[in-house]
Amino acid sequence: HRTVPVKVGGLTVGGGAPVAVQSMTMTDTADAVSTARQCIELAEAGSELVRITVNLPEAAAAVPEIKQRMLDAGC
C-alpha cells in the first residue's frame, strides 16, 4: 500500500521514505518543563520524531515553551 509522503521538519514520513524511529511522551503536556525534558531524552536516545498530546488548551499553550526548550538543548 503506497502512502503519501509528509514532511515533518526535515524528516519525511511515508511515501516509501525509510522508517523513522518515533516516540510519544508520557508526561502531562501542560507541564512544559517535564515534557521538554522527556522530548530531549528521547531525542538523545535516538528518536527522530517525538509526538506529544495536545488535548487541552493548557497543553496547547505549553507548546511554544516546549519547542524553545528543545531548541535551546540543540534538538
Buried (B, 14 or more C-beta within 10 A) or exposed (E): EEEEEEEEEEEBBEEEEEEEEBBEBEBBBBBBEBBBBBBBBBBEEEBBBBEBBBEEEEBEEBBEEBBEBBEEBEB
